[in-house]
């Protein structure tokens, strides 16, 4: 359950338009598999297994064969999910 708006300990999670399109285009099982980890970013934006993508400010999280790339803004307590896709060579392209 995401934190309430007046809860200073939680982060707000937003989906970039590209991530929203990618989630809508996924098979329902894949999208459902990412739902929990996306919501969990509100509590812990850097969960175990999250890795900073080299040369960028972005963080990657693996969920089976799926990947999420997101940005954490600690000052604004905001997480923006940029990509949600099946792992391929093109998954991280155009993130820089």
N, C-alpha and C positions, 0 to 999 in steps of 0.2 A: 504494500500500500504506500503510495507516495506521501511525502510529508505535507502537512498543511502549509498554506502560504505564510502563516505567521510563525512557523517553526524555523528558528535561526540555524538549526543544525543540518537541514536538508538542502539539497540542490534542486533546482528546477531543470527538468529535462525537456528539450524541444527537438523536434525532427525537422531537418532541413527539407525543402521541397523535393530534392533528389532522393533522399532517404525514404520519404513517404511514397514516392512513385515506385521505388525499388521494392518496398514492402508490399505494396498493393499488387505488384506484378509477380510476386513469389507464389509458389504453391501454398495453400493454406497451412499445411503442417510446418513448413519452414518459417513462415511469418509468426505462427504461434510459438515456435521454439525461441524466437528472438524477443517476444513480448516480455517475458520475465526478466531477462538480463537488461533490457532497456529500462524497465521500471526500477530495477535495483540500482541503476546508476544514480538515482535520486538520493540514495542512502550512502553509497560508496562509489564515487566516480572513478576510482582506481582499484577495482577488485583484483583478487589474485588472478594472475594470468594476463592481465592487461599490460601491454607493452607500448612504449613510446615509439612511433614510427620515425626512423632515423632521418635527420635532415628537416624535420617538420616539428610543429607543436602538437600534432595530432596523436591520439592514442588508439591502439587497435585492441579489439577483444575478439577472441575466437570462441565460437559456439558450435562445436562439431565442425562440419564443412562450411559453416557460414562465418562471415566476418562482419564486424561493425567497426567503422572508423568514426571517431568523435573528437570533439574539442572540449576541454575543461577550462572554464573561466572561474578561478577561485575567488576573485574579487567580487564578481557579480553572483557567485554561487549558481552558475549556470553550466549545463552540459548540453551541447548541440551535437546530435547524431547526424553525421554528414553522409555516410554510406552504410548500406546494409545489403550485402550481396554474398553469393556463393564465391568461394575462393577461386580466383583465376589470375592470370597475369594482369588483367585490366582492373582488378579490384581497387588498387591504390593509385592508379593513374589519375592525373588531374587533381590530386589533393594538394599539391604544393601551392 
